[in-house]
Amino acid sequence: MKPTALLALGLAAGAIGRYASRRRREIDAVDPELRGPGLWPPLAVGDRATLTLLRNLPLPRPAGPDLGVRRDRRTAPRSDGGSPIELVAFEPAERDRRSPAVLWLHGGGTIMGTPEQSAPICERIAAEVGALVVAPDYRLAPDHPFPAGLDDCFATLQWLHTNADSLGIDPDRIAVGGQSAGGGLAAALAQRAHDAGGPPIAYQALIYPMIDDRTVLVDDHSGRGNFVWTPTSNAYAWTSYLGRPPRADEAPEYAAAARRTDLTGLPPAWIGVGDLDLFFDEDVDYARRLQDAGVPVELIIEAGMYHGADDFVPNAPTMIDFRQSMIAGLRTALTGRIETDPGSTGDAR
């Protein structure tokens, strides 16, 4: 073998070794319950080809218990008069005639995802809260940048409120919630509904919400964002959603919920995030600013948790506690009941 080839092999082996060593250190920071082979390969989207690949990639999800929740397909009118918004409704086996409702928004960085991917958490909310849960198939960037997705979410909220009687729900007990980008949309939806004078939102459940485009402009993330949702993915997603790269000085109103300065009067909130999540700083800051504005907030910080760990390792005890804390917040806000699932109590950390 030629010396140049040997040199190239040596350099490649050295690079692989350094990467493996660094990755081991990063994984050492992860809660042992949340580790697995899926943490080794990087998952990042930085171009349209990779986005298309990830959109078509089936996500394995462990089968959950049969909670007796029925799924129905429905539609809501779009505000611009376009084709109706496709909805997935999760109907518990039993609920009161005027039950609460939860508008749940799926994650995926505003650039991918479907309502079906949120089925496990939607079914659990429906069963444990006794609520009708509705998940819209909102439009995605980059084909449909802001405000298209948020417009669809607002139109779905209006549909729920307008059709409360026929749906058998209480229009004053509608909560919004979501994971990641869905949590960011839920936070923005709460702001928009507040400013519009309704429809009223009783509660917001925000799982590691994507709420601040300025995170893209940060160079040092202090060891966060190494798993699942990386700075590369975040930059591509925000650029796709805004229709241009994030800027420090401004973003369109309601595009990035953390940009809002006046948070008074917003609905009570549950916010949960892991301390290894890229969104840790923006989420903790938003929770504390809500509290400073007089908004009741339950903030859950999970040590050693990365972005999406509750989906990747849903049966880990820490993730069961994390999920049950959010559901308990919804249940208390919407029904007044405080009980938790036996053996699965929420743990505020």
C-alpha positions as CSV (number, residue, x, y, z in Angstrom):
1,M,0.0,0.0,0.0
2,K,1.3,3.4,-0.9
3,P,2.5,5.7,1.9
4,T,-0.2,8.3,1.0
5,A,-2.9,5.6,1.3
6,L,-1.5,4.5,4.6
7,L,-1.5,8.1,5.8
8,A,-5.1,8.6,4.7
9,L,-6.2,5.5,6.5
10,G,-4.4,6.6,9.6
11,L,-6.0,10.0,9.6
12,A,-9.4,8.4,9.0
13,A,-8.9,6.0,11.9
14,G,-7.8,8.9,14.1
15,A,-10.9,10.9,13.3
16,I,-13.2,8.0,13.9
17,G,-11.4,7.3,17.2
18,R,-11.8,11.0,18.3
19,Y,-15.4,11.0,17.4
20,A,-16.1,7.8,19.3
21,S,-14.3,9.1,22.4
22,R,-16.2,12.4,22.3
23,R,-19.5,10.5,21.7
24,R,-18.8,8.3,24.7
25,R,-18.3,11.4,26.9
26,E,-21.6,12.8,25.7
27,I,-23.5,9.6,26.3
28,D,-22.0,9.4,29.8
29,A,-24.0,12.5,30.6
30,V,-27.3,10.8,29.7
31,D,-29.4,9.2,32.4
32,P,-28.6,5.4,32.2
33,E,-32.3,4.7,31.8
34,L,-32.3,6.7,28.6
35,R,-29.3,5.3,26.8
36,G,-29.4,3.1,23.8
37,P,-27.8,2.4,20.4
38,G,-29.9,5.1,18.8
39,L,-27.8,7.8,20.5
40,W,-24.6,6.9,18.5
41,P,-25.4,8.0,15.0
42,P,-26.1,11.8,14.5
43,L,-29.6,12.7,13.3
44,A,-29.5,16.0,11.6
45,V,-31.4,17.7,8.8
46,G,-29.6,20.4,6.9
47,D,-31.0,20.2,3.4
48,R,-34.1,19.2,1.4
49,A,-32.8,15.7,0.5
50,T,-32.3,14.8,4.1
51,L,-35.6,16.2,5.1
52,T,-37.4,14.1,2.5
53,L,-35.5,11.0,3.8
54,L,-36.5,11.7,7.4
55,R,-40.1,12.4,6.5
56,N,-40.3,8.9,4.9
57,L,-38.4,7.1,7.6
58,P,-40.7,5.0,9.8
59,L,-40.3,5.7,13.4
60,P,-40.4,2.5,15.6
61,R,-42.7,3.0,18.6
62,P,-43.2,0.4,21.3
63,A,-46.7,-0.9,21.5
64,G,-48.6,0.6,24.4
65,P,-51.6,-0.8,26.3
66,D,-55.0,-0.7,24.8
67,L,-56.7,2.2,26.6
68,G,-60.0,1.8,24.8
69,V,-59.6,5.1,22.9
70,R,-61.3,5.3,19.5
71,R,-59.7,7.3,16.6
72,D,-61.9,9.3,14.2
73,R,-61.0,11.3,11.1
74,R,-62.6,14.7,10.9
75,T,-62.0,18.0,9.1
76,A,-62.0,21.7,10.1
77,P,-62.4,24.6,7.6
78,R,-59.2,26.4,6.8
79,S,-59.2,30.2,7.4
80,D,-58.1,31.0,3.8
81,G,-60.9,28.9,2.3
82,G,-58.4,26.3,1.1
83,S,-58.8,22.5,1.4
84,P,-60.0,21.5,4.9
85,I,-57.6,20.7,7.7
86,E,-57.4,17.0,8.3
87,L,-57.8,16.1,12.0
88,V,-57.4,13.0,14.1
89,A,-59.8,12.9,17.0
90,F,-59.1,10.6,20.0
91,E,-62.3,9.7,21.8
92,P,-62.0,8.0,25.2
93,A,-64.3,5.1,26.1
94,E,-66.2,7.3,28.5
95,R,-66.4,11.0,29.0
96,D,-68.9,13.5,30.3
97,R,-71.3,15.2,28.0
98,R,-69.5,18.5,28.4
99,S,-66.1,17.1,28.8
100,P,-62.8,19.1,28.4
101,A,-60.9,19.0,25.2
102,V,-57.2,19.1,24.3
103,L,-55.8,20.5,21.0
104,W,-52.6,18.5,20.6
105,L,-49.9,19.6,18.1
106,H,-47.3,17.1,16.9
107,G,-43.6,17.8,16.8
108,G,-41.1,17.7,14.0
109,G,-39.5,21.1,13.9
110,T,-42.4,22.6,11.8
111,I,-40.9,20.7,8.9
112,M,-42.0,17.1,9.4
113,G,-44.3,15.0,11.4
114,T,-48.0,13.9,11.5
115,P,-50.8,13.7,14.0
116,E,-50.4,9.9,14.0
117,Q,-46.9,10.1,15.6
118,S,-48.6,11.7,18.7
119,A,-51.1,8.9,19.0
120,P,-49.6,7.3,22.2
121,I,-49.6,10.5,24.2
122,C,-53.0,11.6,22.7
123,E,-54.6,8.3,23.7
124,R,-53.2,8.5,27.2
125,I,-54.4,12.1,27.7
126,A,-57.9,11.1,26.4
127,A,-58.1,8.1,28.7
128,E,-56.6,9.6,31.8
129,V,-58.2,13.1,31.6
130,G,-61.5,12.0,30.1
131,A,-61.1,14.5,27.3
132,L,-61.6,14.7,23.6
133,V,-58.2,15.1,22.1
134,V,-57.9,16.6,18.6
135,A,-54.6,16.6,16.6
136,P,-54.5,18.6,13.3
137,D,-52.4,17.8,10.3
138,Y,-51.1,21.4,10.1
139,R,-49.2,22.6,7.1
140,L,-45.4,22.2,7.2
141,A,-42.4,24.3,6.1
142,P,-40.5,24.9,3.9
143,D,-43.4,24.4,1.5
144,H,-45.7,26.4,3.8
145,P,-43.7,28.8,6.0
146,F,-45.1,30.9,8.8
147,P,-47.9,31.7,9.5
148,A,-49.5,28.7,7.6
149,G,-49.0,26.1,10.3
150,L,-50.1,28.4,13.1
151,D,-53.1,29.6,11.0
152,D,-54.2,25.9,10.8
153,C,-53.8,25.5,14.5
154,F,-55.8,28.6,15.3
155,A,-58.5,27.6,12.8
156,T,-58.8,24.2,14.6
157,L,-59.1,26.0,18.0
158,Q,-61.9,28.1,16.5
159,W,-63.6,24.9,15.1
160,L,-63.5,23.3,18.5
161,H,-65.0,26.3,20.2
162,T,-67.7,26.9,17.5
163,N,-68.7,23.2,17.5
164,A,-68.5,22.6,21.2
165,D,-72.1,21.5,21.6
166,S,-72.1,19.0,18.8
167,L,-68.7,17.7,19.9
168,G,-70.0,17.4,23.5
169,I,-67.2,19.5,25.0
170,D,-67.1,22.5,27.4
171,P,-65.8,25.5,25.4
172,D,-64.3,27.0,28.5
173,R,-62.2,23.9,29.2
174,I,-60.1,23.6,26.1
175,A,-56.3,23.2,26.6
176,V,-53.5,23.3,24.0
177,G,-50.3,21.3,24.1
178,G,-47.6,19.7,22.1
179,Q,-44.1,18.4,21.9
180,S,-41.1,20.3,20.5
181,A,-42.3,22.4,17.5
182,G,-45.8,21.4,18.5
183,G,-45.2,22.9,21.9
184,G,-43.9,26.0,20.3
185,L,-47.0,26.3,18.2
186,A,-49.1,25.7,21.3
187,A,-47.3,28.6,23.1
188,A,-47.8,30.9,20.1
189,L,-51.4,29.8,19.8
190,A,-52.0,30.8,23.5
191,Q,-50.6,34.2,22.8
192,R,-52.5,34.7,19.6
193,A,-55.8,33.6,21.1
194,H,-55.2,35.9,24.1
195,D,-54.6,38.9,21.9
196,A,-57.6,38.1,19.7
197,G,-59.9,37.9,22.7
198,G,-60.5,34.2,22.2
199,P,-61.2,31.4,21.8
200,P,-60.3,31.0,25.5
201,I,-57.6,28.5,26.4
202,A,-57.7,27.0,29.9
203,Y,-54.2,25.5,30.0
204,Q,-51.0,25.0,28.0
205,A,-48.9,21.8,28.2
206,L,-45.5,22.4,26.6
207,I,-43.1,19.4,26.2
208,Y,-39.6,20.8,25.5
209,P,-41.2,23.5,23.2
210,M,-39.3,25.0,20.3
211,I,-40.0,28.7,21.1
212,D,-36.9,30.8,20.3
213,D,-35.2,31.2,16.9
214,R,-32.3,33.1,18.5
215,T,-31.0,29.7,19.8
216,V,-29.7,29.3,16.3
217,L,-27.4,32.2,16.8
218,V,-25.8,30.8,19.9
219,D,-22.3,29.3,19.3
220,D,-21.8,27.4,22.6
221,H,-24.6,25.2,23.8
222,S,-22.8,24.0,26.9
223,G,-23.0,20.3,25.9
224,R,-26.7,20.4,25.0
225,G,-28.2,19.5,21.6
226,N,-25.9,16.5,20.9
227,F,-28.8,14.0,20.5
228,V,-31.8,13.8,18.2
229,W,-32.4,17.5,17.6
230,T,-29.1,19.2,16.9
231,P,-28.1,22.8,16.2
232,T,-27.9,21.9,12.5
233,S,-31.5,20.7,12.4
234,N,-32.6,23.6,14.4
235,A,-31.0,26.1,12.0
236,Y,-32.6,24.4,9.0
237,A,-36.0,24.2,10.7
238,W,-36.1,27.8,11.8
239,T,-34.9,29.0,8.4
240,S,-37.6,26.9,6.7
241,Y,-40.3,28.1,9.0
242,L,-39.4,31.8,8.9
243,G,-38.6,31.8,5.2
244,R,-35.2,33.3,5.9
245,P,-32.4,32.8,8.5
246,P,-33.1,33.9,12.1
247,R,-32.0,37.4,13.0
248,A,-31.2,38.7,16.4
249,D,-33.2,41.9,16.0
250,E,-36.7,40.6,15.2
251,A,-39.0,37.8,14.1
252,P,-42.7,38.0,13.0
253,E,-45.2,38.2,15.8
254,Y,-46.2,34.8,17.1
255,A,-43.5,33.0,15.0
256,A,-41.2,32.5,18.1
257,A,-43.2,32.6,21.4
258,A,-40.1,33.4,23.5
259,R,-39.7,36.7,21.7
260,R,-42.9,38.1,23.3
261,T,-42.1,40.7,26.0
262,D,-45.5,41.0,27.7
263,L,-46.6,37.6,29.1
264,T,-49.3,38.7,31.5
265,G,-52.7,37.2,31.1
266,L,-51.6,34.0,29.4
267,P,-53.0,30.6,30.4
268,P,-51.4,28.5,33.2
269,A,-48.7,26.3,31.9
270,W,-46.8,23.0,32.4
271,I,-43.3,23.1,30.8
272,G,-41.0,20.1,30.8
273,V,-37.5,19.8,29.4
274,G,-34.3,17.8,29.9
275,D,-31.1,19.4,30.9
276,L,-29.4,17.9,27.8
277,D,-32.0,19.3,25.4
278,L,-31.0,22.0,22.9
279,F,-34.1,24.0,24.0
280,F,-33.2,23.9,27.7
281,D,-32.2,27.5,28.1
282,E,-35.1,29.0,26.1
283,D,-37.6,26.8,27.9
284,V,-36.4,27.5,31.4
285,D,-36.2,31.2,30.7
286,Y,-39.7,31.3,29.2
287,A,-41.1,29.4,32.3
288,R,-39.5,31.9,34.7
289,R,-40.7,34.9,32.7
290,L,-44.2,33.5,32.7
291,Q,-43.9,33.1,36.5
292,D,-42.6,36.7,36.8
293,A,-45.7,37.9,34.8
294,G,-48.0,36.2,37.3
295,V,-48.8,33.1,35.2
296,P,-49.0,29.9,37.2
297,V,-46.3,27.5,35.8
298,E,-45.1,24.1,36.7
299,L,-41.6,23.7,35.4
300,I,-40.1,20.1,35.2
301,I,-36.4,19.8,34.6
302,E,-35.3,16.2,33.9
303,A,-31.6,15.5,34.6
304,G,-29.8,13.5,31.9
305,M,-32.7,13.8,29.4
306,Y,-32.2,14.6,25.8
307,H,-34.7,15.9,23.2
308,G,-37.4,13.3,22.5
309,A,-36.3,10.8,25.1
310,D,-39.9,10.3,26.2
311,D,-40.7,8.9,22.7
312,F,-37.5,6.9,22.3
313,V,-37.6,5.3,25.7
314,P,-41.2,5.8,26.8
315,N,-41.2,3.0,29.4
316,A,-38.2,4.2,31.3
317,P,-39.4,5.1,34.9
318,T,-38.1,8.6,34.6
319,M,-40.1,9.1,31.3
320,I,-43.2,7.6,32.8
321,D,-42.9,10.1,35.7
322,F,-42.2,13.0,33.2
323,R,-45.3,12.1,31.1
324,Q,-47.6,11.6,34.1
325,S,-46.6,15.0,35.5
326,M,-47.8,16.6,32.4
327,I,-51.0,14.6,32.3
328,A,-51.6,15.4,36.0
329,G,-51.3,19.1,35.2
330,L,-53.8,18.8,32.4
331,R,-56.2,16.8,34.5
332,T,-56.1,19.1,37.5
333,A,-56.5,22.2,35.3
334,L,-59.4,20.8,33.3
335,T,-61.3,18.6,35.8
336,G,-60.1,19.6,39.3
337,R,-59.0,16.0,39.9
338,I,-55.6,15.6,41.4
339,E,-55.2,11.8,41.5
340,T,-52.4,10.2,39.4
341,D,-52.0,6.9,37.7
342,P,-51.0,4.4,40.5
343,G,-47.3,3.9,40.5
344,S,-46.7,6.7,37.9
345,T,-46.6,9.9,39.9
346,G,-45.2,13.0,38.4
347,D,-41.8,14.0,39.9
348,A,-40.9,17.7,39.7
349,R,-37.2,18.1,39.5
